[in-house]
Amino acid sequence: MSLETFLKVRSIIANYFLTSPQDIMPETSAVDIDGWDSVSHTMLILEIEERLGILLPQEDVGSLETVADLVALIERRTQEK
């Protein structure tokens, strides 16, 4: 996991959920962030796709458990471009 990608994703998550970036670590999951439920997860993914200019496969998005998983998926998708 690259630090650059993690910092971008962390910033997007922090802005979306109005929380401090320092509260978001690679091992952070949805249960750790107030308001992160299935609906907000979908909206967050759309925000990430728009901000980073990528599309994330829905079958992969549903199985994400941590921020590190999300970053790894983003890095795989950007390498495939």
N, C-alpha and C positions, 0 to 999 in steps of 0.2 A: 504494500500500500504506500503510495507516494504521499509525502507530507503536503505537497501542493494541492492534490485532489482532496485530501482529507480536510484541509483548511477551507477550501471552497465549499464543500458539502456542509461542513460544520457551520459556516457563516449563513448558508441558505436555511438550514434547519433552525438556527438561533433566531434569525429574522422572522421566519414563518411562525414559530411558536413563541416569539417575544421572550426569549430566555437568553441568558449569558452564554456566549460561545464556550467559556471555560467549563460550563456544566455538561458539555458534550464531548465525550471521549469515544475512541473506537469501539469500546464495549457497551456503549449506551444503546438501550433498546427503547421501543415505544413505551413500555411501562415506566420508564424513568422520566419521561417528559409529560407534564400536564397537558391534556388535550390531544395527545397523539393516539387517535383511534383509527378505525378502518377507513372512515371517510376522510379524515385529515391526512392519512397516509397517502391516499389516492391523490389528493390535491397537492401534497408535498412533492410527490413523484412528478406530477405535471409541471410544477414550478421548477424542479431540478432539470427536467427535460428542456424546458424553454430557456432557462438561464445558461445551460451548458451546450445547447444545440444538439442534443442526442435523443434517441428513442430507446426506452428500456422495455424489453419484452415483458408483457404482463405475467407470463408463467414464471418468470424469474423474480419479479417484484413481489409477488405474493409469498414467496418463501424467505424473504429477508428477515433476519432476526436482530442484527446489530448495525450500527453505523458502518462498522468495518465491512460487513457484507455488502452494504449499499455502495461503498467506495470501490470495493473489488468489482462489483458488477459494472459500475461506471467505467472503470479502467479497462475492463474487457471490451466493453462496447466502443470505447474511443480507439482502442487498438485495432478493432475490426474495420474502422472507417477507411 
